Amino acid sequence: MKQVVVTIDGPAGAGKSSVAKQLARRLGYRLLDTGAIYRAVALTTQRAGTAWTDGERCAQVARDLDIRFDFVGDKNHVFLAGEDVSAAIRTPEVSQGASQVSAHPPVRSALLELQRRLGTGGGVVVEGRDTGTIVFPNAEAKFFLTAKDEERARRRVAELAASGTTVDFAVTLSEIRERDQRDASRDVAPMVPASDAVIVDSSTQTLEEVVESLATSVLQRAASL
């Protein structure tokens, strides 16, 4: 059976990371977290004292980015120049920074080639916000994963609590709505479903139900090629 490129787009907190990880495991595919790449750019620029509003400097960071992904146990870890930054890139501040740096056209251009190279040959699940529209427009299987705002905020609070970070639900909900607005209205690669993507609302589904549904769809698609 042909190995295909699977894209999972959608807003923050929709469950993309969890679904993509489990789906990659289920299919025996590699996992490419494009959002983590932008987070890595945000973290690197922050550490360098560069403002996230400085598009050219952020783009230079993107061009020089030394990033790799490796499963450690059941978790997909992110390494920058050999340093495990999996936790550091998931803070609320870096999340906001990632949304800001991703709005710069030079940054997106710098990372586009990297992302496509990492997905070469198929057999990969690609997670992000524009993976089915911009990064892999010809992907064989595309999904847009979403959920109600309140449910996404609840999941985000629980995720951070599990890593030892306590945040306020109301503040988190406000940040999610603000980020949705910014991501959906930006001039470059706005967060919208691809015209041929399957839209999946995970609000009332378990992780296992979503993964099984997507896996079935991917396997049917691959078998038809």
RORO-888189 format. One record per atom (N, C-alpha, C, O): z, y, x; residue in three letters. Coordinates in steps of 0.02 Angstrom, whole numbers, plus 50000, padded with zeros to 5 digits. Layout:
% RORO-888189
ZYXALA/...
% end
This chain:
% RORO-888189
500004994150041MET/500005000050000MET/500005006350044MET/500385006750092MET/499585011150026LYS/499535017250065LYS/500195021150064LYS/500515021650012LYS/500385023850121GLN/500965028250124GLN/500745035350110GLN/500255037750140GLN/501085038750065VAL/500865045350042VAL/501365050750062VAL/501915049350087VAL/501165056950051VAL/501615062650060VAL/501915064249992VAL/501555065349943VAL/502575064449989VAL/502945065949928VAL/503275072749937VAL/503655073649985VAL/503155077449891THR/503485083949895THR/503985084649838THR/503855082749781THR/504565087549855ILE/505075088949805ILE/505265096349812ILE/505635098249857ILE/505015100349765ASP/505165107449764ASP/505705108849712ASP/505895104449673ASP/505965115049713GLY/506445116949662GLY/506955121849688GLY/506985122949748GLY/507355124749644PRO/507845129749663PRO/508465126749696PRO/508555120649696PRO/508885131049724ALA/509495128849757ALA/509965125449706ALA/510035127749650ALA/510265119949728GLY/510755116549686GLY/510465111749635GLY/510835108949595GLY/509805110849637ALA/509495106349588ALA/509585099049607ALA/509455094549567ALA/509815097849669GLY/509915090949691GLY/509365088449737GLY/509315082449749GLY/508955093149762LYS/508375091049803LYS/508585087049864LYS/508295081849879LYS/509105089349899SER/509315086049961SER/509535078849947SER/509325074249982SER/509965077949897SER/510215071349881SER/509665066749858SER/509625060949878SER/509225069349814VAL/508675065349787VAL/508185063549843VAL/507975057849849VAL/508005068449884ALA/507525067249938ALA/507785061949986ALA/507415057550008ALA/508425062550004LYS/508725057750051LYS/508705050650023LYS/508485046050056LYS/508935049849961GLN/508945043249930GLN/508245040549917GLN/508125034549924GLN/507785045049899LEU/507105042749887LEU/506775040449952LEU/506425035449952LEU/506895044050006ALA/506615042050071ALA/506885035250090ALA/506505030950114ALA/507525034150080ARG/507835027650094ARG/507525022250050ARG/507365016750074ARG/507455023749987ARG/507185018949938ARG/506475016849956ARG/506285011049948ARG/506065021649979LEU/505365020249995LEU/505255018050067LEU/504725015550084LEU/505765018950109GLY/505685017550180GLY/505275022950215GLY/504935021650264GLY/505315029150188TYR/504945034850215TYR/505385039150260TYR/505995038450260TYR/505065043450300ARG/505425048550337ARG/505615054250291ARG/505325055050237ARG/506105058250312LEU/506335063950271LEU/506245070450309LEU/506475071050366LEU/505905075250278LEU/505795081850308LEU/506095087050261LEU/505845088150206LEU/506635090250284ASP/506975095450245ASP/506735102250268ASP/506985104950318ASP/506235105050233THR/505955111550255THR/506465117150246THR/506465121950285THR/506895116550196GLY/507405121650187GLY/507865122150246GLY/508085127550265GLY/508015116350276ALA/508455116150335ALA/508125119750394ALA/508475122550436ALA/507455119650397ILE/507115123150451ILE/507225130650444ILE/507355134050494ILE/507155133250383TYR/507275140450372TYR/508005142150384TYR/508165147550411TYR/508455137750364ARG/509165138850378ARG/509295139050453ARG/509695143050477ARG/508945134750490ALA/509015134650562ALA/508775141150594ALA/509075143550642ALA/508245143950567VAL/508005150450591VAL/508525155850576VAL/508665160050619VAL/508815155650516ALA/509325160550497ALA/509935160050543ALA/510205165150564ALA/510145153850557LEU/510735152850600LEU/510585155350671LEU/511005158650702LEU/510005153650696THR/509825155550764THR/509785163150772THR/510025165950821THR/509475166450723THR/509425173750726THR/510115177050720THR/510255182050752THR/510535174150677GLN/511215176750670GLN/511605176250735GLN/511935180950755GLN/511555170550768ARG/511895169550832ARG/511635174250886ARG/512005176150932ARG/511005176150880ALA/510705180650930ALA/510845187950913ALA/510655192350952ALA/511165189150857GLY/511305196050837GLY/510705199650807GLY/510695205750803GLY/510205195750786THR/509605198650755THR/509685199150680THR/509935194550648THR/509475204750652ALA/509535205750579ALA/509025201350543ALA/508465200450566ALA/509225198450487TRP/508775194250448TRP/508205198350417TRP/507705195450395TRP/508265204950417THR/507735209250391THR/507195210650443THR/506675213450426THR/507315208750505ASP/506835209850559ASP/506335204150561ASP/506445199050595ASP/505785204950524GLY/505305199550517GLY/504995197250582GLY/504905191250592GLY/504815201850626GLU/504485199950689GLU/504955196050735GLU/504745191050765GLU/505575198350740ARG/506055194750783ARG/506205187850755ARG/506265182950792ARG/506275187550688CYS/506405181050656CYS/505815176350667CYS/505905170350676CYS/505205179050666ALA/504605175050676ALA/504585172250747ALA/504365166550758ALA/504815176250796GLN/504835173850864GLN/505325167950871GLN/505185163150906GLN/505895168550836VAL/506375163050835VAL/506055156850805VAL/506135151250830VAL/505675157750750ALA/505345152150717ALA/504845148750763ALA/504795142650765ALA/504475152750801ARG/503965149950846ARG/504285145950903ARG/503995141150927ARG/504885147850923ASP/505225144550979ASP/505715139150956ASP/506065136150997ASP/505745137850891LEU/506255133350864LEU/506195126250891LEU/505665123150887LEU/506745123750918ASP/506775116850944ASP/507205112850895ASP/507815112650901ASP/506885109750846ILE/507245106550791ILE/507015099350783ILE/506435097650792ILE/507495095050764ARG/507325088150748ARG/507805085550695ARG/508355088150687ARG/507585080450659PHE/507975077350606PHE/508105070050624PHE/507655066650648PHE/508715067850613ASP/508885060850626ASP/509405058550574ASP/509875062250559ASP/509305052650547PHE/509815049750504PHE/510405047450547PHE/510315043750595PHE/510995049650528VAL/511615047250559VAL/512005043950503VAL/512295047350461VAL/512005037350502GLY/512275033850445GLY/511825035150385GLY/511215033950389GLY/512105037650330ASP/511725039150271ASP/511525046450265ASP/511245048550215ASP/511685050450317LYS/511545057650313LYS/510985059650360LYS/510945057350417LYS/510555064150335ASN/510015066850375ASN/510295072850414ASN/510415078150384ASN/510385072150479HIS/510675077450519HIS/510135081850551HIS/509585079650564HIS/510325088150562VAL/509865093050591VAL/510115095050660VAL/510705096750668VAL/509685094750709PHE/509865096450778PHE/509445102250803PHE/508835102150796PHE/509775107250832LEU/509445112850864LEU/509575112450939LEU/510145112950961LEU/509045111450977ALA/509115110751049ALA/509655105651067ALA/510035106551114ALA/509685100251028GLY/510165094951040GLY/510835095851007GLY/511235091151007GLY/510975101650979GLU/511625102950946GLU/511575101150872GLU/511115103150838GLU/512065097350848ASP/512085095550778ASP/512335101650738ASP/512925103550742ASP/511885104650699VAL/512065110650660VAL/512055109250585VAL/511985113750544VAL/512115102950567SER/512065100950497SER/512555104650452SER/512375106550396SER/513165105650476ALA/513665109250436ALA/513565116850442ALA/513635120450392ALA/513405119250501ALA/513345126450513ALA/512805129650471ALA/512875135450452ALA/512255125950456ILE/511715128950418ILE/511835128750343ILE/511425131250305ILE/512385125750321ARG/512515124950250ARG/513025129950223ARG/513215129450164ARG/513255134750263THR/513725139650238THR/513385144350189THR/512775145250193THR/513765147250142PRO/513465151950094PRO/513095157750128PRO/512565159850105PRO/513375160350183GLU/513065165950217GLU/512385164050246GLU/511905167750239GLU/512345158350279VAL/511715156150307VAL/511215154450252VAL/510605155350261VAL/511455151950196SER/511015150650139SER/510665156950116SER/510065156950103SER/511055162450112GLN/510755168850092GLN/510275171250146GLN/509745173950131GLN/510455170150209GLY/510025172150264GLY/509365168350264GLY/508845171250279GLY/509395161950247ALA/508785157950244ALA/508295160650192ALA/507695160750204ALA/508565162850136SER/508135165650084SER/507815172050108SER/507235173450092SER/508185176050147GLN/507915182350173GLN/507375181250226GLN/506845184350223GLN/507515176850274VAL/507015175850327VAL/506395172350301VAL/505845173350328VAL/506465168250249SER/505895164650222SER/505415169350185SER/504845167450171SER/505635175350169ALA/505215180150134ALA/504735183750181ALA/504275187250158ALA/504835183050246HIS/504405186550295HIS/503765182450308HIS/503815176750330HIS/503175185150295PRO/502545181550307PRO/502485178850378PRO/502255173250387PRO/502675182650431PRO/502615179950499PRO/503045173750510PRO/502855169250548PRO/503625173450477VAL/504065167650484VAL/503745161550451VAL/503725156150480VAL/503485162550391ARG/503185156950355ARG/502565154350392ARG/502445148350395ARG/502185158950420SER/501595156950458SER/501785153050520SER/501465148050537SER/502315155150554ALA/502545151850615ALA/502775144750601ALA/502685140250642ALA/503085143750542LEU/503365137150527LEU/502895132450491LEU/503015126450487LEU/502355135150464LEU/501895131050425LEU/501595125450467LEU/501575119750446LEU/501355127150526GLU/501065122050570GLU/501575116750590GLU/501415110850591GLU/502185118950604LEU/502715114250623LEU/502845109250566LEU/502885103250578LEU/502895111850505GLN/503035107450449GLN/502475102550437GLN/502595096650424GLN/501865104850441ARG/501295100450429ARG/501245095050484ARG/501065089350470ARG/501405097050544ARG/501385092150599ARG/501915086750588ARG/501785080850601ARG/502505088750565LEU/503035083850554LEU/502865079150496LEU/503145073650492LEU/502425081250452GLY/502245077050395GLY/501595073150404GLY/501365069850357GLY/501295073650463THR/500655070350476THR/500695062750466THR/501175059450488THR/500195060050433GLY/500145052850426GLY/500445049950363GLY/500395043950350GLY/500775054250322GLY/501075051650261GLY/501715047850274GLY/501995048150329GLY/501945044250223GLY/502565040550230GLY/503155045150240GLY/503625043650278GLY/503135050950206VAL/503655056050215VAL/503825059250149VAL/503385060550107VAL/504475060550139VAL/504715064250082VAL/504885071250107VAL/505305072050152VAL/504565076350079VAL/504645083150102VAL/505015087150049VAL/504805087549992VAL/505575090150070GLU/505995093950024GLU/505965101350040GLU/505985103250098GLU/505915105549988GLY/505905112750000GLY/505785116649937GLY/505925114349882GLY/505505122749946ARG/505375127049889ARG/504635128449878ARG/504445130849824ARG/504215126949926ASP/503495128049918ASP/503095122349950ASP/502525123249970ASP/503395116649954THR/503085111049990THR/502465108349954THR/501995106149986THR/502475108649887GLY/501905106149849GLY/501365111249836GLY/500805109549818GLY/501545117649845THR/501055123049832THR/500735125649896THR/500135127149896THR/501125126349950ILE/500885129550011ILE/500845124750070ILE/500325124250103ILE/501395121150083VAL/501425117050143VAL/500975110950138VAL/500575109550183VAL/501045107150082PHE/500635101250072PHE/500295101550004PHE/500475097849958PHE/499805106049997PRO/499465106749931PRO/499085100549910PRO/498945099749850PRO/498915096149957ASN/498545090049940ASN/498995083849940ASN/498735078249942ASN/499645084849936ALA/500105079149934ALA/499945074749874ALA/499765077249820ALA/500005068249884GLU/499825063549830GLU/500335063249774GLU/500155061449717GLU/500965064849788ALA/501485064549736ALA/501925070749742ALA/502245071949793ALA/501935074749688LYS/502305081049689LYS/502805081249631LYS/502655079349575LYS/503405083649647PHE/503925084449596PHE/504255091249602PHE/504335093949657PHE/504445094149545PHE/504825100349544PHE/505485098749509PHE/505515097749449PHE/506015098649550LEU/506675096649525LEU/507075102749507LEU/507145107349547LEU/507345102949446THR/507735108649425THR/508345106349385THR/508425100349372THR/508775111149367ALA/509375109749327ALA/509625116549302ALA/509435121749328ALA/510055116349251LYS/510325122649224LYS/510725126349278LYS/511025123249322LYS/510735133049273ASP/511065137149324ASP/511795135049334ASP/512015134249391ASP/512155134149279GLU/512865132449284GLU/512985125749317GLU/513455124849355GLU/512545121049303GLU/512605114449334GLU/512465114749408GLU/512785111449448GLU/511975118849427ARG/511815119549498ARG/512395122949535ARG/512545121149592ARG/512705127849504ALA/513285131149535ALA/513865126349542ALA/514205126349594ALA/513975122249491ARG/514515117349494ARG/514405112449552ARG/514875110849588ARG/513795110149560ARG/513635105449614ARG/513735108749682ARG/513995105549729ARG/513535115049688ARG/513605118649752ARG/514335119449770ARG/514515118449828ARG/514755121249722VAL/515475121949734VAL/515775115349757VAL/516175115049803VAL/515575109949723ALA/515825103249741ALA/515595101149810ALA/515975098149848ALA/514975102649827GLU/514695100849892GLU/515085104349948GLU/515265101249998GLU/515205110849939LEU/515575114549990LEU/516305112349994LEU/516595112150048LEU/516595110749936ALA/517295108449935ALA/517365101949974ALA/517855100750009ALA/516855097649968ALA/516865091250003ALA/516845092150079ALA/517075087850116ALA/516565097850101SER/516525099250173SER/517095103750196SER/517105106050253SER/517575105150150GLY/518155109050169GLY/518105116450157GLY/518545120250178GLY/517575118750122THR/517485125850109THR/517595127250034THR/517275124149992THR/518045131850019THR/518195133549950THR/517845140049931THR/517935145249964THR/517455139849878VAL/517105145849854VAL/517225146649779VAL/517395141849744VAL/517135152749754ASP/517245154349684ASP/516625152449643ASP/516065153849663ASP/516735149249585PHE/516185147049543PHE/515755152949520PHE/515145152649523PHE/516085158349495ALA/515715164049469ALA/515295167349523ALA/514725169349510ALA/515565167949583VAL/515195170849639VAL/514605166449657VAL/514055168949670VAL/514725159949658THR/514185155149675THR/513625155449624THR/513035155349642THR/513815155849560LEU/513315156249507LEU/512895162549514LEU/512285162449506LEU/513235168149529SER/512885174549538SER/512405174149597SER/511845176649594SER/512625171049652GLU/512205170349711GLU/511595166049697GLU/511045167549721GLU/511685160749659ILE/511135156249642ILE/510615159949600ILE/510015159349612ILE/510845163749551ARG/510385167549508ARG/510015172949548ARG/509415174149538ARG/510375176149593GLU/510075181249636GLU/509545178149681GLU/508995180949690GLU/509705172449709ARG/509235169049754ARG/508625166549715ARG/508065167049740ARG/508735163949655ASP/508175161749614ASP/507685167449602ASP/507075166649609ASP/507965173249584GLN/507555179149570GLN/507155181249631GLN/506565182649626GLN/507495181349688ARG/507165183449750ARG/506625178349771ARG/506075180349791ARG/506775171949765ASP/506305166749786ASP/505695166449740ASP/505135165149763ASP/505815167549676ALA/505265167049627ALA/504825173249626ALA/504245172849605ALA/505085178949648SER/504705185149643SER/504415187549709SER/504065192649711SER/504545183949764ARG/504285186249829ARG/503515185849829ARG/503215181749795ARG/503215190149869ASP/502485190449872ASP/502185184349906ASP/501635182249887ASP/502535181649956VAL/502265175949994VAL/502605169549972VAL/503215168949973VAL/502205164649951ALA/502455157949932ALA/503045158249884ALA/503575155649900ALA/502955161249826PRO/503505161449778PRO/503685154449754PRO/503275149849755PRO/504325153649733MET/504555147149711MET/504315145849639MET/504625147949591MET/503765142249634VAL/503485140349569VAL/503245133149574VAL/503075130749628VAL/503235129549517PRO/502985122649520PRO/502245122449535PRO/501865126649512PRO/502025117549574ALA/501315116449584ALA/501015114449517ALA/501345111449475ALA/500385116149506SER/500065114749442SER/500035107349427SER/500005105349368SER/500045103149479ASP/500015095949469ASP/500675092449483ASP/500695086349494ASP/501225096349484ALA/501885093349497ALA/502205090749432ALA/502095093549378ALA/502585085449439VAL/502985082849383VAL/503645086549383VAL/504015086449433VAL/503815089849328ILE/504435093649323ILE/504995089049299ILE/504935085749247ILE/505535088849337VAL/506095084449323VAL/506735088549315VAL/506945091949362VAL/507045088249256ASP/507675091749244ASP/508245086749256ASP/508315081849219ASP/508635088049308SER/509165083349328SER/509845084949297SER/510345081849314SER/509865089849251SER/510505092249224SER/510925086649195SER/511535086549205SER/510615082149159THR/510995076849125THR/510845069949151THR/511035064949120THR/510505069549208GLN/510345063049238GLN/510785061749299GLN/510975066449335GLN/510935055549311THR/511295053749372THR/510805053849431THR/510195053649421THR/511065054149491LEU/510645053949550LEU/510225047649551LEU/509635047849567LEU/510535042049535GLU/510185035649536GLU/509605035549486GLU/509075032849501GLU/509715038549428GLU/509185038649377GLU/508585042749400GLU/508015040849391GLU/508725048549430VAL/508195052849455VAL/507805049349510VAL/507185049349510VAL/508155046449558VAL/507835043149615VAL/507395037349591VAL/506835036549614VAL/507655033349545GLU/507275027549521GLU/506645029749484GLU/506115026749491GLU/506705035149445SER/506125037749409SER/505585040249457SER/504995038849448SER/505795043949509LEU/505325046549558LEU/505005040949599LEU/504405041049613LEU/505415036049619ALA/505165030549659ALA/504625026649621ALA/504115024849649ALA/504755025449558THR/504265021849516THR/503605025749513THR/503065022849519THR/503665032349503SER/503075036549500SER/502685036549565SER/502065036149565SER/503035037049621VAL/502715037049687VAL/502355030449700VAL/501785030449723VAL/502685024949686LEU/502385018349699LEU/501765017249655LEU/501275014149677LEU/501795019649593GLN/501215018949549GLN/500635023149575GLN/500055021049574GLN/500795029149600ARG/500285033449627ARG/499975030449690ARG/499365030449698ARG/500395027849735ALA/500155024949797ALA/499715018849783ALA/499215017749818ALA/499905014949733ALA/499525008849717ALA/498835010449689ALA/498385006349692ALA/498765016449661SER/498125018349630SER/497635021349679SER/497055022449662SER/497855022649741LEU/497425025849791LEU/497025020749831LEU/496635022649875LEU/
% end
